[in-house]
Amino acid sequence: MNEYLSASDLAELVGCKPNQRAMMARWLNRHGWRYVVDKNGIPRVLRAYRDKKLGVVDGQQKAGLTSAPNRDAFARMGEDRDRKAVQARRQAAH
């Protein structure tokens, strides 16, 4: 399978006919999609980019958040509070 959408696939996404190159480019620009133009003037969009823009997940991606908070980060938060620079910022803020 080609890594780029075919003209028919792109036309179906955009809602036009496969030979309406200007309409495809106009839709892609209006919706903020990245594309390249081939030697025939047809906008080309990567299949992976289309999937990403449409929110298609392949199941191999990890969740962006962990299931629990980072307790070590909270423990280190109080370590700097006694430093002179931190105390000076607090006094300047009030």
Secondary structure, 3 states (H helix, E strand, C coil): CCCECCHHHHHHHHCCCCCCHHHHHHHHHHCCCCCEECCCCCEECEHHHHHHHCCCCCCCCCCCCCCCCCHHHHHHHHHHCCCHHHHHHHHHHC
